[in-house]
Amino acid sequence: MNYHEQFQVTPTRPIHLNAIKPAFTAKGESKHAARRELRKLQKRMDELQFMLYAEQRRALLICLQGPDASGKDGVVRHVIGAMNPQGCRVVPFKQPTPEEAAHDFLWRVEARTPRRGEVVIFNRSHYEDVIIVRVRELAPRAVWGRRFEQINDFERRLVANDTHVLKFFLHISKQEQLDRFGDRLKDKSRWWKISEADYTERNRWDDYTTAYEDAINRCSTAGAPWYVIPSDHKWYRDLVISRIIVETMEAIGIQMPEPSVDIAAIRRRYQHASP
């Protein structure tokens, strides 16, 4: 199965989120089997990231978006956690600081993009500036409306400079979100994640859905595609995202660099050296 084709949004195939089942799982998939495969994918992801870090020629940017409780932190922990922190960085985007707000909306994002050899994960991203800003009317339409093309230009520039971009929308149902909020209320270790806004923002669910759809459809490009991931089942969410990341990294042709020294000469000189 080609997971790129199944879950990728293309300019010729705009999506409607209400037509996509958040609880979807592929026929024949099971939670037990997914866990076994996920371990293999994590090992392969670690190998590929090591090669990317050694090669120092290109970079990978992964953007995670979705409603509250859709699993962004879970993906970071269970999927991206397989990578070596030395070459991997997670960047959360929250409310802009006064310094950030004094610049254009992409200023703070530019500084956090990956260096060559690095994988960076945006936990939320520059898309907040065409989603929450729109829904909560923090800027007029004339402002956020022109940001779609600015985002496309920004991402095209990243791709042109050998940064590969993957964007995942974690698609959950309104009921699943409520259930996960309830799970947090039962778990003392997660009380810190609860706020009144978690519940009040649910009144804007339809507005957020429209904003997400618009951002996904207008900003999914060949170089920086969006993937809509059914995420009611956490195990399936993690499995699909892992497959897409591994498939992408394998396809870009990462190669271990050639040695910068004469390996044969070093072997002759030191392989029999005394401890």
C-alpha positions as CSV (number, residue, x, y, z in Angstrom):
1,M,0.0,0.0,0.0
2,N,1.3,3.5,-0.9
3,Y,0.7,5.6,2.2
4,H,1.7,8.7,0.4
5,E,-1.1,8.3,-2.1
6,Q,-3.7,7.2,0.4
7,F,-3.3,10.0,2.9
8,Q,-1.6,12.8,0.9
9,V,-3.7,15.9,-0.1
10,T,-2.9,17.0,-3.6
11,P,-3.9,20.3,-5.4
12,T,-6.1,18.3,-7.8
13,R,-7.9,16.5,-4.9
14,P,-9.1,18.9,-2.3
15,I,-10.4,17.3,0.9
16,H,-13.4,17.8,3.2
17,L,-12.5,16.7,6.7
18,N,-16.1,15.7,7.5
19,A,-15.8,13.1,4.7
20,I,-12.7,11.5,6.2
21,K,-13.3,9.0,9.0
22,P,-11.1,9.8,12.0
23,A,-11.5,6.2,13.3
24,F,-10.4,4.7,10.0
25,T,-7.9,1.8,10.0
26,A,-6.8,-0.2,6.9
27,K,-8.3,-3.6,6.4
28,G,-6.2,-6.3,8.0
29,E,-4.4,-3.9,10.4
30,S,-4.4,-4.7,14.1
31,K,-3.0,-3.0,17.2
32,H,-0.9,-6.0,18.1
33,A,0.7,-6.3,14.6
34,A,1.1,-2.5,14.4
35,R,3.3,-2.5,17.6
36,R,5.6,-5.1,16.1
37,E,5.9,-3.2,12.8
38,L,6.4,0.1,14.7
39,R,9.4,-1.2,16.4
40,K,11.0,-2.1,13.1
41,L,10.1,1.3,11.6
42,Q,11.6,3.1,14.6
43,K,14.9,1.1,14.1
44,R,14.9,2.0,10.4
45,M,14.1,5.7,11.2
46,D,17.0,5.8,13.6
47,E,19.4,4.4,10.9
48,L,18.2,6.9,8.3
49,Q,18.5,9.8,10.7
50,F,22.0,8.8,11.5
51,M,22.9,8.7,7.8
52,L,21.2,12.1,7.3
53,Y,23.2,13.6,10.2
54,A,26.5,12.1,8.9
55,E,25.8,13.2,5.3
56,Q,25.2,16.9,6.2
57,R,23.6,17.6,2.8
58,R,19.9,18.0,3.5
59,A,17.4,18.4,6.2
60,L,13.9,17.2,7.2
61,L,11.1,19.4,8.6
62,I,8.0,17.6,10.1
63,C,5.0,19.8,11.0
64,L,2.3,18.4,13.3
65,Q,-1.1,20.1,13.5
66,G,-4.4,19.1,14.9
67,P,-7.0,19.9,17.5
68,D,-6.2,19.8,21.2
69,A,-5.7,16.2,22.3
70,S,-5.2,14.9,18.8
71,G,-1.9,13.4,19.7
72,K,0.9,15.8,18.7
73,D,2.9,15.1,21.9
74,G,2.2,11.4,21.4
75,V,3.7,11.4,18.0
76,V,6.8,13.2,19.2
77,R,7.2,10.6,22.0
78,H,6.3,7.4,20.2
79,V,7.4,8.1,16.7
80,I,10.0,10.8,16.6
81,G,11.4,9.6,19.9
82,A,13.2,6.9,18.0
83,M,15.6,9.4,16.6
84,N,18.9,10.5,18.2
85,P,18.5,13.8,20.0
86,Q,21.9,14.9,18.7
87,G,20.4,15.4,15.2
88,C,16.8,15.9,16.1
89,R,15.0,18.9,17.6
90,V,11.4,19.5,18.7
91,V,10.1,23.1,18.4
92,P,6.7,24.0,20.1
93,F,4.9,27.1,18.8
94,K,2.8,28.8,21.4
95,Q,1.5,32.4,21.7
96,P,4.1,34.8,20.2
97,T,6.2,36.8,22.6
98,P,6.2,40.6,22.3
99,E,9.5,40.4,20.4
100,E,8.1,37.8,17.9
101,A,4.8,39.7,17.5
102,A,6.7,42.8,16.5
103,H,8.0,41.0,13.4
104,D,6.2,39.4,10.5
105,F,4.6,36.0,11.4
106,L,7.3,33.9,9.7
107,W,10.2,35.6,11.5
108,R,10.2,33.3,14.5
109,V,9.7,30.3,12.3
110,E,12.6,31.0,10.0
111,A,15.0,30.9,12.9
112,R,13.9,27.4,13.9
113,T,14.1,25.6,10.6
114,P,16.5,22.6,10.5
115,R,20.2,22.9,9.6
116,R,21.6,20.5,7.1
117,G,21.8,17.0,8.6
118,E,19.1,17.8,11.1
119,V,15.5,16.7,11.6
120,V,13.2,19.3,13.2
121,I,9.6,18.7,14.4
122,F,7.3,21.7,14.7
123,N,4.7,20.9,17.4
124,R,2.1,23.3,16.0
125,S,3.7,25.6,13.4
126,H,3.4,28.6,11.2
127,Y,-0.1,27.4,10.3
128,E,-1.4,28.7,13.7
129,D,-1.3,32.1,11.9
130,V,-4.0,31.0,9.4
131,I,-6.0,28.9,11.9
132,I,-6.3,30.2,15.4
133,V,-5.7,33.7,14.3
134,R,-8.6,33.3,11.8
135,V,-11.0,31.5,14.2
136,R,-10.5,33.8,17.1
137,E,-10.4,36.9,14.9
138,L,-7.0,38.0,16.1
139,A,-6.3,39.5,12.7
140,P,-8.6,40.7,9.9
141,R,-9.2,38.5,6.8
142,A,-7.1,41.0,4.8
143,V,-4.1,40.0,7.0
144,W,-4.4,36.2,7.4
145,G,-5.8,35.8,3.9
146,R,-2.5,36.7,2.2
147,R,-0.5,34.4,4.5
148,F,-1.3,31.3,2.5
149,E,0.8,32.3,-0.4
150,Q,3.5,33.6,1.9
151,I,3.6,30.2,3.5
152,N,3.8,28.5,0.1
153,D,6.7,30.8,-0.9
154,F,8.5,30.1,2.4
155,E,8.1,26.3,2.0
156,R,9.2,26.4,-1.6
157,R,12.4,28.1,-0.5
158,L,13.0,25.5,2.1
159,V,12.6,22.7,-0.5
160,A,14.8,24.5,-3.0
161,N,17.5,24.5,-0.4
162,D,17.3,20.7,0.3
163,T,15.0,20.8,3.3
164,H,12.3,18.1,2.8
165,V,8.9,19.0,4.3
166,L,6.2,16.7,5.7
167,K,3.1,18.1,7.2
168,F,0.7,15.9,9.2
169,F,-2.8,16.8,10.3
170,L,-4.0,14.6,13.1
171,H,-7.6,14.1,12.4
172,I,-9.8,13.2,15.4
173,S,-13.5,13.3,16.0
174,K,-15.2,15.7,18.4
175,Q,-16.3,12.8,20.6
176,E,-12.8,11.3,20.7
177,Q,-11.4,14.7,21.8
178,L,-14.0,14.8,24.7
179,D,-13.1,11.3,25.7
180,R,-9.4,12.2,25.9
181,F,-10.1,15.3,27.9
182,G,-12.0,12.9,30.3
183,D,-9.0,10.6,30.5
184,R,-6.9,13.6,31.5
185,L,-9.3,14.4,34.3
186,K,-8.9,10.9,35.7
187,D,-5.1,11.0,35.5
188,K,-3.4,13.2,38.1
189,S,-0.1,13.2,36.2
190,R,-1.9,14.9,33.3
191,W,-3.8,17.5,35.2
192,W,-1.2,20.1,34.2
193,K,-2.4,19.8,30.6
194,I,-6.0,20.7,31.4
195,S,-7.4,24.2,31.0
196,E,-10.8,25.8,30.8
197,A,-10.1,26.7,27.2
198,D,-9.9,23.0,26.2
199,Y,-13.7,22.9,26.7
200,T,-14.7,26.4,25.6
201,E,-12.9,26.1,22.3
202,R,-15.0,23.1,21.5
203,N,-17.8,25.6,20.7
204,R,-15.7,26.7,17.7
205,W,-15.2,23.1,16.4
206,D,-16.9,23.8,13.0
207,D,-14.9,27.0,12.6
208,Y,-11.7,25.2,13.2
209,T,-12.6,22.5,10.8
210,T,-13.2,25.1,8.1
211,A,-9.9,26.8,8.9
212,Y,-8.0,23.5,8.8
213,E,-9.5,22.5,5.5
214,D,-8.7,25.8,3.9
215,A,-5.0,25.7,5.1
216,I,-4.6,22.1,4.0
217,N,-6.1,22.5,0.6
218,R,-4.4,25.8,-0.2
219,C,-0.9,24.8,1.1
220,S,-0.5,21.2,0.1
221,T,2.1,21.2,-2.6
222,A,4.2,18.6,-4.4
223,G,7.3,19.8,-2.4
224,A,5.6,20.3,0.9
225,P,2.6,18.0,1.1
226,W,-0.1,17.7,3.7
227,Y,-1.2,14.3,5.0
228,V,-4.5,13.8,6.8
229,I,-4.0,11.1,9.3
230,P,-7.0,9.3,10.9
231,S,-6.1,9.6,14.6
232,D,-8.9,8.3,16.8
233,H,-6.8,5.1,17.1
234,K,-3.4,6.2,18.4
235,W,-1.7,3.0,17.3
236,Y,-2.8,3.5,13.7
237,R,-1.8,7.2,13.8
238,D,1.7,6.3,14.9
239,L,2.0,3.5,12.4
240,V,1.0,5.5,9.3
241,I,3.2,8.5,10.2
242,S,6.2,6.3,10.8
243,R,5.7,4.6,7.5
244,I,5.4,7.9,5.6
245,I,8.6,9.3,7.3
246,V,10.6,6.1,6.6
247,E,9.3,6.0,3.0
248,T,10.2,9.6,2.5
249,M,13.7,9.3,4.0
250,E,14.4,6.2,1.9
251,A,13.3,7.9,-1.3
252,I,15.5,10.9,-1.0
253,G,18.6,8.8,-1.4
254,I,20.6,9.6,1.7
255,Q,24.2,8.3,1.5
256,M,26.9,7.9,4.1
257,P,29.7,10.3,3.3
258,E,33.0,9.2,1.9
259,P,35.8,9.2,4.5
260,S,37.9,12.3,4.7
261,V,41.1,10.4,5.6
262,D,43.0,7.4,4.1
263,I,41.3,4.6,6.0
264,A,43.7,1.9,4.7
265,A,46.7,3.9,5.9
266,I,45.3,4.4,9.3
267,R,44.5,0.6,9.6
268,R,48.1,-0.2,8.6
269,R,49.5,2.2,11.1
270,Y,47.3,1.6,14.1
271,Q,45.4,-1.7,13.9
272,H,48.2,-3.6,15.8
273,A,49.0,-0.7,18.1
274,S,49.5,-1.6,21.8
275,P,46.8,-0.5,24.2
